[in-house]
């Protein structure tokens, strides 16, 4: 079994939508469950398909 690097998980959490990061502390159990599901999806997606490394010198274009 492949060991998961905690740094990967931390990056995935920070890449999750803001509503999910805040939602896990919501008083509503439904909101907490939805937020936890979204966080889990983001973490799994980040681990399975890590983001491409970009050159810091490259200028990003606005979408």
PyMOL Python script that loads the backbone (N, CA, C, O; Angstrom):
from pymol import cmd

cmd.read_pdbstr("""\
ATOM      1  N   UNK A   1       0.832  -1.185   0.000  1.00  0.00           N
ATOM      2  CA  UNK A   1       0.000   0.000   0.000  1.00  0.00           C
ATOM      3  C   UNK A   1       0.877   1.250   0.000  1.00  0.00           C
ATOM      4  O   UNK A   1       1.876   1.326   0.716  1.00  0.00           O
ATOM      5  N   UNK A   2       0.494   2.202  -0.796  1.00  0.00           N
ATOM      6  CA  UNK A   2       1.254   3.443  -0.930  1.00  0.00           C
ATOM      7  C   UNK A   2       0.953   4.374   0.251  1.00  0.00           C
ATOM      8  O   UNK A   2      -0.207   4.580   0.608  1.00  0.00           O
ATOM      9  N   UNK A   3       1.983   4.917   0.835  1.00  0.00           N
ATOM     10  CA  UNK A   3       1.806   5.861   1.948  1.00  0.00           C
ATOM     11  C   UNK A   3       1.447   7.232   1.403  1.00  0.00           C
ATOM     12  O   UNK A   3       2.053   7.708   0.443  1.00  0.00           O
ATOM     13  N   UNK A   4       0.462   7.860   2.019  1.00  0.00           N
ATOM     14  CA  UNK A   4       0.012   9.184   1.593  1.00  0.00           C
ATOM     15  C   UNK A   4       0.775  10.239   2.389  1.00  0.00           C
ATOM     16  O   UNK A   4       0.853  10.180   3.616  1.00  0.00           O
ATOM     17  N   UNK A   5       1.322  11.185   1.676  1.00  0.00           N
ATOM     18  CA  UNK A   5       2.083  12.270   2.290  1.00  0.00           C
ATOM     19  C   UNK A   5       1.120  13.291   2.915  1.00  0.00           C
ATOM     20  O   UNK A   5       0.223  13.778   2.227  1.00  0.00           O
ATOM     21  N   UNK A   6       1.286  13.625   4.198  1.00  0.00           N
ATOM     22  CA  UNK A   6       0.417  14.612   4.837  1.00  0.00           C
ATOM     23  C   UNK A   6       0.421  15.971   4.126  1.00  0.00           C
ATOM     24  O   UNK A   6      -0.562  16.710   4.182  1.00  0.00           O
ATOM     25  N   UNK A   7       1.523  16.287   3.464  1.00  0.00           N
ATOM     26  CA  UNK A   7       1.585  17.547   2.721  1.00  0.00           C
ATOM     27  C   UNK A   7       0.576  17.547   1.585  1.00  0.00           C
ATOM     28  O   UNK A   7      -0.031  18.578   1.295  1.00  0.00           O
ATOM     29  N   UNK A   8       0.390  16.394   0.936  1.00  0.00           N
ATOM     30  CA  UNK A   8      -0.604  16.287  -0.132  1.00  0.00           C
ATOM     31  C   UNK A   8      -2.006  16.548   0.406  1.00  0.00           C
ATOM     32  O   UNK A   8      -2.802  17.238  -0.230  1.00  0.00           O
ATOM     33  N   UNK A   9      -2.305  15.998   1.572  1.00  0.00           N
ATOM     34  CA  UNK A   9      -3.626  16.189   2.173  1.00  0.00           C
ATOM     35  C   UNK A   9      -3.826  17.651   2.544  1.00  0.00           C
ATOM     36  O   UNK A   9      -4.896  18.212   2.308  1.00  0.00           O
ATOM     37  N   UNK A  10      -2.809  18.267   3.119  1.00  0.00           N
ATOM     38  CA  UNK A  10      -2.912  19.671   3.498  1.00  0.00           C
ATOM     39  C   UNK A  10      -3.161  20.552   2.278  1.00  0.00           C
ATOM     40  O   UNK A  10      -3.986  21.464   2.329  1.00  0.00           O
ATOM     41  N   UNK A  11      -2.448  20.284   1.178  1.00  0.00           N
ATOM     42  CA  UNK A  11      -2.653  21.060  -0.047  1.00  0.00           C
ATOM     43  C   UNK A  11      -4.061  20.856  -0.591  1.00  0.00           C
ATOM     44  O   UNK A  11      -4.687  21.797  -1.079  1.00  0.00           O
ATOM     45  N   UNK A  12      -4.557  19.616  -0.506  1.00  0.00           N
ATOM     46  CA  UNK A  12      -5.905  19.325  -0.992  1.00  0.00           C
ATOM     47  C   UNK A  12      -6.951  20.052  -0.162  1.00  0.00           C
ATOM     48  O   UNK A  12      -7.921  20.573  -0.711  1.00  0.00           O
ATOM     49  N   UNK A  13      -6.767  20.092   1.144  1.00  0.00           N
ATOM     50  CA  UNK A  13      -7.720  20.798   2.011  1.00  0.00           C
ATOM     51  C   UNK A  13      -7.748  22.278   1.660  1.00  0.00           C
ATOM     52  O   UNK A  13      -8.817  22.884   1.582  1.00  0.00           O
ATOM     53  N   UNK A  14      -6.577  22.855   1.449  1.00  0.00           N
ATOM     54  CA  UNK A  14      -6.522  24.274   1.103  1.00  0.00           C
ATOM     55  C   UNK A  14      -7.087  24.553  -0.287  1.00  0.00           C
ATOM     56  O   UNK A  14      -7.506  25.675  -0.572  1.00  0.00           O
ATOM     57  N   UNK A  15      -7.100  23.535  -1.157  1.00  0.00           N
ATOM     58  CA  UNK A  15      -7.647  23.696  -2.499  1.00  0.00           C
ATOM     59  C   UNK A  15      -9.163  23.488  -2.532  1.00  0.00           C
ATOM     60  O   UNK A  15      -9.804  23.771  -3.544  1.00  0.00           O
ATOM     61  N   UNK A  16      -9.731  23.001  -1.446  1.00  0.00           N
ATOM     62  CA  UNK A  16     -11.180  22.759  -1.385  1.00  0.00           C
ATOM     63  C   UNK A  16     -11.935  24.089  -1.407  1.00  0.00           C
ATOM     64  O   UNK A  16     -11.401  25.118  -0.995  1.00  0.00           O
ATOM     65  N   UNK A  17     -13.172  24.061  -1.886  1.00  0.00           N
ATOM     66  CA  UNK A  17     -13.968  25.290  -1.900  1.00  0.00           C
ATOM     67  C   UNK A  17     -14.128  25.845  -0.482  1.00  0.00           C
ATOM     68  O   UNK A  17     -14.204  25.095   0.491  1.00  0.00           O
ATOM     69  N   UNK A  18     -14.176  27.153  -0.393  1.00  0.00           N
ATOM     70  CA  UNK A  18     -14.311  27.814   0.904  1.00  0.00           C
ATOM     71  C   UNK A  18     -15.542  27.372   1.678  1.00  0.00           C
ATOM     72  O   UNK A  18     -15.493  27.214   2.898  1.00  0.00           O
ATOM     73  N   UNK A  19     -16.669  27.169   0.953  1.00  0.00           N
ATOM     74  CA  UNK A  19     -17.896  26.780   1.661  1.00  0.00           C
ATOM     75  C   UNK A  19     -17.722  25.437   2.359  1.00  0.00           C
ATOM     76  O   UNK A  19     -18.299  25.211   3.423  1.00  0.00           O
ATOM     77  N   UNK A  20     -16.928  24.540   1.765  1.00  0.00           N
ATOM     78  CA  UNK A  20     -16.722  23.225   2.376  1.00  0.00           C
ATOM     79  C   UNK A  20     -15.827  23.336   3.606  1.00  0.00           C
ATOM     80  O   UNK A  20     -16.057  22.666   4.612  1.00  0.00           O
ATOM     81  N   UNK A  21     -14.811  24.183   3.519  1.00  0.00           N
ATOM     82  CA  UNK A  21     -13.917  24.358   4.671  1.00  0.00           C
ATOM     83  C   UNK A  21     -14.651  24.988   5.840  1.00  0.00           C
ATOM     84  O   UNK A  21     -14.424  24.615   6.991  1.00  0.00           O
ATOM     85  N   UNK A  22     -15.526  25.936   5.556  1.00  0.00           N
ATOM     86  CA  UNK A  22     -16.308  26.571   6.616  1.00  0.00           C
ATOM     87  C   UNK A  22     -17.465  25.673   7.032  1.00  0.00           C
ATOM     88  O   UNK A  22     -17.828  25.610   8.207  1.00  0.00           O
ATOM     89  N   UNK A  23     -18.040  24.978   6.051  1.00  0.00           N
ATOM     90  CA  UNK A  23     -19.219  24.158   6.292  1.00  0.00           C
ATOM     91  C   UNK A  23     -19.022  23.023   7.273  1.00  0.00           C
ATOM     92  O   UNK A  23     -19.987  22.583   7.897  1.00  0.00           O
ATOM     93  N   UNK A  24     -17.806  22.539   7.427  1.00  0.00           N
ATOM     94  CA  UNK A  24     -17.598  21.438   8.376  1.00  0.00           C
ATOM     95  C   UNK A  24     -17.755  21.893   9.823  1.00  0.00           C
ATOM     96  O   UNK A  24     -17.806  21.063  10.731  1.00  0.00           O
ATOM     97  N   UNK A  25     -17.833  23.202  10.044  1.00  0.00           N
ATOM     98  CA  UNK A  25     -18.057  23.723  11.398  1.00  0.00           C
ATOM     99  C   UNK A  25     -19.474  24.253  11.579  1.00  0.00           C
ATOM    100  O   UNK A  25     -19.785  24.819  12.627  1.00  0.00           O
ATOM    101  N   UNK A  26     -20.339  24.082  10.582  1.00  0.00           N
ATOM    102  CA  UNK A  26     -21.708  24.611  10.638  1.00  0.00           C
ATOM    103  C   UNK A  26     -22.526  23.895  11.706  1.00  0.00           C
ATOM    104  O   UNK A  26     -22.282  22.723  11.993  1.00  0.00           O
ATOM    105  N   UNK A  27     -23.502  24.595  12.298  1.00  0.00           N
ATOM    106  CA  UNK A  27     -24.349  23.957  13.306  1.00  0.00           C
ATOM    107  C   UNK A  27     -25.306  22.915  12.707  1.00  0.00           C
ATOM    108  O   UNK A  27     -25.782  22.030  13.418  1.00  0.00           O
ATOM    109  N   UNK A  28     -25.580  23.019  11.429  1.00  0.00           N
ATOM    110  CA  UNK A  28     -26.512  22.091  10.778  1.00  0.00           C
ATOM    111  C   UNK A  28     -25.818  20.774  10.434  1.00  0.00           C
ATOM    112  O   UNK A  28     -24.796  20.779   9.747  1.00  0.00           O
ATOM    113  N   UNK A  29     -26.358  19.644  10.904  1.00  0.00           N
ATOM    114  CA  UNK A  29     -25.743  18.353  10.569  1.00  0.00           C
ATOM    115  C   UNK A  29     -25.743  18.073   9.062  1.00  0.00           C
ATOM    116  O   UNK A  29     -24.818  17.445   8.547  1.00  0.00           O
ATOM    117  N   UNK A  30     -26.765  18.534   8.367  1.00  0.00           N
ATOM    118  CA  UNK A  30     -26.839  18.321   6.915  1.00  0.00           C
ATOM    119  C   UNK A  30     -25.715  19.086   6.229  1.00  0.00           C
ATOM    120  O   UNK A  30     -25.055  18.550   5.339  1.00  0.00           O
ATOM    121  N   UNK A  31     -25.493  20.326   6.633  1.00  0.00           N
ATOM    122  CA  UNK A  31     -24.421  21.131   6.039  1.00  0.00           C
ATOM    123  C   UNK A  31     -23.054  20.522   6.336  1.00  0.00           C
ATOM    124  O   UNK A  31     -22.188  20.474   5.463  1.00  0.00           O
ATOM    125  N   UNK A  32     -22.863  20.055   7.579  1.00  0.00           N
ATOM    126  CA  UNK A  32     -21.582  19.417   7.933  1.00  0.00           C
ATOM    127  C   UNK A  32     -21.342  18.172   7.091  1.00  0.00           C
ATOM    128  O   UNK A  32     -20.228  17.942   6.620  1.00  0.00           O
ATOM    129  N   UNK A  33     -22.385  17.368   6.901  1.00  0.00           N
ATOM    130  CA  UNK A  33     -22.248  16.156   6.092  1.00  0.00           C
ATOM    131  C   UNK A  33     -21.914  16.491   4.641  1.00  0.00           C
ATOM    132  O   UNK A  33     -21.037  15.866   4.045  1.00  0.00           O
ATOM    133  N   UNK A  34     -22.611  17.478   4.070  1.00  0.00           N
ATOM    134  CA  UNK A  34     -22.335  17.888   2.687  1.00  0.00           C
ATOM    135  C   UNK A  34     -20.913  18.417   2.549  1.00  0.00           C
ATOM    136  O   UNK A  34     -20.217  18.106   1.582  1.00  0.00           O
ATOM    137  N   UNK A  35     -20.487  19.219   3.524  1.00  0.00           N
ATOM    138  CA  UNK A  35     -19.145  19.786   3.483  1.00  0.00           C
ATOM    139  C   UNK A  35     -18.085  18.690   3.622  1.00  0.00           C
ATOM    140  O   UNK A  35     -17.066  18.717   2.931  1.00  0.00           O
ATOM    141  N   UNK A  36     -18.326  17.739   4.505  1.00  0.00           N
ATOM    142  CA  UNK A  36     -17.374  16.641   4.691  1.00  0.00           C
ATOM    143  C   UNK A  36     -17.272  15.794   3.420  1.00  0.00           C
ATOM    144  O   UNK A  36     -16.179  15.376   3.037  1.00  0.00           O
ATOM    145  N   UNK A  37     -18.413  15.544   2.767  1.00  0.00           N
ATOM    146  CA  UNK A  37     -18.399  14.792   1.505  1.00  0.00           C
ATOM    147  C   UNK A  37     -17.576  15.524   0.446  1.00  0.00           C
ATOM    148  O   UNK A  37     -16.786  14.908  -0.270  1.00  0.00           O
ATOM    149  N   UNK A  38     -17.765  16.837   0.350  1.00  0.00           N
ATOM    150  CA  UNK A  38     -17.020  17.627  -0.638  1.00  0.00           C
ATOM    151  C   UNK A  38     -15.528  17.620  -0.325  1.00  0.00           C
ATOM    152  O   UNK A  38     -14.701  17.481  -1.226  1.00  0.00           O
ATOM    153  N   UNK A  39     -15.186  17.769   0.952  1.00  0.00           N
ATOM    154  CA  UNK A  39     -13.768  17.736   1.338  1.00  0.00           C
ATOM    155  C   UNK A  39     -13.148  16.387   0.980  1.00  0.00           C
ATOM    156  O   UNK A  39     -12.028  16.331   0.474  1.00  0.00           O
ATOM    157  N   UNK A  40     -13.874  15.304   1.242  1.00  0.00           N
ATOM    158  CA  UNK A  40     -13.362  13.971   0.922  1.00  0.00           C
ATOM    159  C   UNK A  40     -13.149  13.824  -0.584  1.00  0.00           C
ATOM    160  O   UNK A  40     -12.142  13.265  -1.019  1.00  0.00           O
ATOM    161  N   UNK A  41     -14.113  14.333  -1.394  1.00  0.00           N
ATOM    162  CA  UNK A  41     -13.964  14.262  -2.857  1.00  0.00           C
ATOM    163  C   UNK A  41     -12.733  15.031  -3.318  1.00  0.00           C
ATOM    164  O   UNK A  41     -11.976  14.551  -4.162  1.00  0.00           O
ATOM    165  N   UNK A  42     -12.533  16.224  -2.766  1.00  0.00           N
ATOM    166  CA  UNK A  42     -11.399  17.051  -3.159  1.00  0.00           C
ATOM    167  C   UNK A  42     -10.083  16.372  -2.790  1.00  0.00           C
ATOM    168  O   UNK A  42      -9.144  16.360  -3.586  1.00  0.00           O
ATOM    169  N   UNK A  43     -10.014  15.811  -1.596  1.00  0.00           N
ATOM    170  CA  UNK A  43      -8.789  15.151  -1.148  1.00  0.00           C
ATOM    171  C   UNK A  43      -8.485  13.938  -2.027  1.00  0.00           C
ATOM    172  O   UNK A  43      -7.349  13.766  -2.468  1.00  0.00           O
ATOM    173  N   UNK A  44      -9.482  13.101  -2.283  1.00  0.00           N
ATOM    174  CA  UNK A  44      -9.266  11.928  -3.127  1.00  0.00           C
ATOM    175  C   UNK A  44      -8.856  12.324  -4.538  1.00  0.00           C
ATOM    176  O   UNK A  44      -7.950  11.724  -5.117  1.00  0.00           O
ATOM    177  N   UNK A  45      -9.520  13.329  -5.091  1.00  0.00           N
ATOM    178  CA  UNK A  45      -9.183  13.791  -6.439  1.00  0.00           C
ATOM    179  C   UNK A  45      -7.762  14.332  -6.482  1.00  0.00           C
ATOM    180  O   UNK A  45      -7.028  14.084  -7.439  1.00  0.00           O
ATOM    181  N   UNK A  46      -7.375  15.065  -5.453  1.00  0.00           N
ATOM    182  CA  UNK A  46      -6.034  15.654  -5.392  1.00  0.00           C
ATOM    183  C   UNK A  46      -4.959  14.563  -5.306  1.00  0.00           C
ATOM    184  O   UNK A  46      -3.892  14.688  -5.907  1.00  0.00           O
ATOM    185  N   UNK A  47      -5.247  13.501  -4.559  1.00  0.00           N
ATOM    186  CA  UNK A  47      -4.277  12.414  -4.400  1.00  0.00           C
ATOM    187  C   UNK A  47      -4.198  11.570  -5.668  1.00  0.00           C
ATOM    188  O   UNK A  47      -3.109  11.189  -6.097  1.00  0.00           O
ATOM    189  N   UNK A  48      -5.358  11.278  -6.270  1.00  0.00           N
ATOM    190  CA  UNK A  48      -5.387  10.441  -7.468  1.00  0.00           C
ATOM    191  C   UNK A  48      -4.849  11.173  -8.694  1.00  0.00           C
ATOM    192  O   UNK A  48      -4.183  10.565  -9.533  1.00  0.00           O
ATOM    193  N   UNK A  49      -5.131  12.474  -8.806  1.00  0.00           N
ATOM    194  CA  UNK A  49      -4.686  13.266  -9.942  1.00  0.00           C
ATOM    195  C   UNK A  49      -4.037  14.543  -9.431  1.00  0.00           C
ATOM    196  O   UNK A  49      -4.671  15.598  -9.430  1.00  0.00           O
ATOM    197  N   UNK A  50      -2.788  14.467  -8.997  1.00  0.00           N
ATOM    198  CA  UNK A  50      -2.129  15.656  -8.459  1.00  0.00           C
ATOM    199  C   UNK A  50      -2.084  16.776  -9.496  1.00  0.00           C
ATOM    200  O   UNK A  50      -1.955  16.517 -10.693  1.00  0.00           O
ATOM    201  N   UNK A  51      -2.190  18.022  -9.029  1.00  0.00           N
ATOM    202  CA  UNK A  51      -2.131  19.147  -9.965  1.00  0.00           C
ATOM    203  C   UNK A  51      -0.784  19.211 -10.666  1.00  0.00           C
ATOM    204  O   UNK A  51       0.244  18.823 -10.110  1.00  0.00           O
ATOM    205  N   UNK A  52      -0.807  19.703 -11.885  1.00  0.00           N
ATOM    206  CA  UNK A  52       0.431  19.827 -12.646  1.00  0.00           C
ATOM    207  C   UNK A  52       1.313  20.905 -12.020  1.00  0.00           C
ATOM    208  O   UNK A  52       0.831  21.951 -11.587  1.00  0.00           O
ATOM    209  N   UNK A  53       2.588  20.631 -11.983  1.00  0.00           N
ATOM    210  CA  UNK A  53       3.541  21.614 -11.485  1.00  0.00           C
ATOM    211  C   UNK A  53       3.714  22.700 -12.542  1.00  0.00           C
ATOM    212  O   UNK A  53       3.877  22.409 -13.727  1.00  0.00           O
ATOM    213  N   UNK A  54       3.678  23.938 -12.104  1.00  0.00           N
ATOM    214  CA  UNK A  54       3.862  25.037 -13.043  1.00  0.00           C
ATOM    215  C   UNK A  54       5.132  25.798 -12.694  1.00  0.00           C
ATOM    216  O   UNK A  54       5.588  25.796 -11.551  1.00  0.00           O
ATOM    217  N   UNK A  55       5.671  26.426 -13.678  1.00  0.00           N
ATOM    218  CA  UNK A  55       6.863  27.238 -13.494  1.00  0.00           C
ATOM    219  C   UNK A  55       6.445  28.573 -12.880  1.00  0.00           C
ATOM    220  O   UNK A  55       5.584  29.263 -13.425  1.00  0.00           O
ATOM    221  N   UNK A  56       7.047  28.938 -11.756  1.00  0.00           N
ATOM    222  CA  UNK A  56       6.686  30.177 -11.065  1.00  0.00           C
ATOM    223  C   UNK A  56       6.942  31.416 -11.919  1.00  0.00           C
ATOM    224  O   UNK A  56       6.345  32.466 -11.683  1.00  0.00           O
ATOM    225  N   UNK A  57       7.821  31.297 -12.903  1.00  0.00           N
ATOM    226  CA  UNK A  57       8.144  32.442 -13.760  1.00  0.00           C
ATOM    227  C   UNK A  57       7.085  32.662 -14.840  1.00  0.00           C
ATOM    228  O   UNK A  57       7.080  33.700 -15.502  1.00  0.00           O
ATOM    229  N   UNK A  58       6.192  31.693 -15.018  1.00  0.00           N
ATOM    230  CA  UNK A  58       5.175  31.814 -16.047  1.00  0.00           C
ATOM    231  C   UNK A  58       4.024  32.686 -15.561  1.00  0.00           C
ATOM    232  O   UNK A  58       3.552  32.525 -14.435  1.00  0.00           O
ATOM    233  N   UNK A  59       3.580  33.593 -16.392  1.00  0.00           N
ATOM    234  CA  UNK A  59       2.486  34.482 -16.023  1.00  0.00           C
ATOM    235  C   UNK A  59       1.164  33.764 -16.278  1.00  0.00           C
ATOM    236  O   UNK A  59       0.939  33.221 -17.359  1.00  0.00           O
ATOM    237  N   UNK A  60       0.296  33.768 -15.275  1.00  0.00           N
ATOM    238  CA  UNK A  60      -1.009  33.141 -15.409  1.00  0.00           C
ATOM    239  C   UNK A  60      -1.974  34.067 -16.132  1.00  0.00           C
ATOM    240  O   UNK A  60      -1.943  35.283 -15.942  1.00  0.00           O
ATOM    241  N   UNK A  61      -2.823  33.490 -16.954  1.00  0.00           N
ATOM    242  CA  UNK A  61      -3.817  34.275 -17.673  1.00  0.00           C
ATOM    243  C   UNK A  61      -5.162  34.169 -16.977  1.00  0.00           C
ATOM    244  O   UNK A  61      -5.559  33.087 -16.546  1.00  0.00           O
ATOM    245  N   UNK A  62      -5.856  35.278 -16.868  1.00  0.00           N
ATOM    246  CA  UNK A  62      -7.183  35.284 -16.261  1.00  0.00           C
ATOM    247  C   UNK A  62      -8.159  34.553 -17.167  1.00  0.00           C
ATOM    248  O   UNK A  62      -8.080  34.653 -18.391  1.00  0.00           O
ATOM    249  N   UNK A  63      -9.063  33.829 -16.567  1.00  0.00           N
ATOM    250  CA  UNK A  63     -10.059  33.092 -17.348  1.00  0.00           C
ATOM    251  C   UNK A  63     -11.292  33.923 -17.574  1.00  0.00           C
ATOM    252  O   UNK A  63     -12.237  33.463 -18.214  1.00  0.00           O
TER     253      UNK A  63
END
""", "prot")
cmd.dss("prot")
cmd.show_as("cartoon", "prot")
cmd.util.cbc("prot")
cmd.orient("prot")
